[in-house]
Amino acid sequence: MQNVEFEKQVALYKNHPEWRDWLLQGKFGLELEINRVKINGSLSHQPYPDVFGDRQTHPFLKSDYSEGMFELVTSAQETMKESRTELGYLINLLRDELGDAEMLWPLSLPPRLRENDLDWLDQTFERFWLQEYRDHLKQRYGSAHAIISGPHINFSLSTDLLEALFALSQTEDQTEHNNQIYFKFAQGIDRYRWLFIYLFGSSPIALDKSDWEIPNDLGPVRSLRNSIYGYVNSADVEIDPSQNFEIYTEQIAKAIKDGRLFSNHEYYGTVRFKGADEYQTLLEQGINYLELRVIDTNPFDEFGLSLIDLEAVQLILLWIFISDRDYSFGESKMARQQANIVALQHPDDFVMDRIIIKDLLDELIMINDLFDEQFTSGLEMITERLLDPTKTPAAKLMQLAPDAVRMQDLGTKLGLARQRDYLENDLPETVRTKMRERLRGTE
């Protein structure tokens, strides 16, 4: 799309201020996978805490691949900021439980594994209802790879906006129309996968050599987690996101039937469509929200995501949605290749056409202006990082810890400092009350 077309799209929302307001009135939620470790930085072998209740039914507190890999899930909130506050309550519950003998690992890539860690990971799993899927993951990717962790950002569009867009469409069925809207939104996000990886990539070095998916001689990169060596599918699983949601679901269904995927949960796309558990049912009942899956854990933030991170993400999402661009199969394929190139660049490097960067920043400025400059902090962060790769989190990590030994030490020091800081400072009773409510599974 030429810039003049983008300006027309922005003008459309200026002329419909209620649409602009509705774009801010969706729902937001956060998920965080995070590993439990001892205070010396080695993997914890402790069982999942009984005090957290039944992880099959608890709405907020769960585990993932291992018994020591927590999965925190916030409820849907009105703003990104409120979602982060909710995530903080859940992280506090973990820190309460860990006490002074353990801590939370602050990096997406797991710590160096010790002699019996792999045996424990392979053999210890109490979620019997997921045993078959877990065995499949162990066989295909290995346990060292399966405990790579990170946040997911969930977001939905407001009902008012979806109804307004449906009223202007030629589609007769609103569920089908909503699916079209969400699918096109996801196409745009996938097209700019490289941008999310560049801005938020922070997994430059593998600390453990037992992960067979990651070459031992690989030098520092921007995001191992989001590269071809990270949480991605094998080359035989190529899903074309350039057509429509029905074809997309058919491709995933075929990959499952052929044995290339265990289920739709094993497809590690940039975005996951959320609602019904099975995609065929989702096609009929409608997409409820999208899950962004390519943000690495921010090692410099106590909750793994900062407010400025979330503000920047929301600004980019608004830009993508308002742009309303179309993407061909060739563009989608090239975008995935471009994203992998960015993921595997040295953290201090960034090769991108300056005109592309200038146009991108100009458009983000227009979006920020459209929303009365309420995303200025996020815009400033995006601008700083795009103009200087040494300001990105991966580069900052490498400045502090340029090799695996020092990265292990840095992760240990950060995790321990946060655990001790939490234990040494009293929380307000209002926060404690919120934590107790979340522990009970209520709000």
Buried (B, 14 or more C-beta within 10 A) or exposed (E): EEEEEBEEBBEEBEEEEEBBBBBBBBBBBBBBBBBBBBBEBBBBBBEBBEEBBEBEEBEBBBBBBBBBBBBBBBBBBEBBBBBBBBBBBBBBBBBBBBEEEBBBBBBBBBBBBBEEBBEBBBEEBEBEEBEEBBEBBBEBBBBBBBBBBBBBBBBBBBEBBBEBBBEEEEBEEBBBBBBBBBBBBBBBBBBBBBBBBBBBBBBBBBBBEBBEBBEEEEEBBBBBBBBBBBBBBEEEBEBEBBBBBBBBBBBBBEBBEEEBBBBBEBBBBBBBBBBBEBBBEBBEEBBBBBBBBBBBBBBBBBBBBBBBBBBBBBBBBBBBBBBBBEBEEEBBBEBBEBBBBBBBBBBBEBEBEEEEBEBBBEBBBBBBBBBEEEBBBBBBBBBEBBEEBBBBBBBBBBEBBEEBEEBBBBBBBBBBEBBEEBEEEEBEEEBBEBBEEBBEBEE
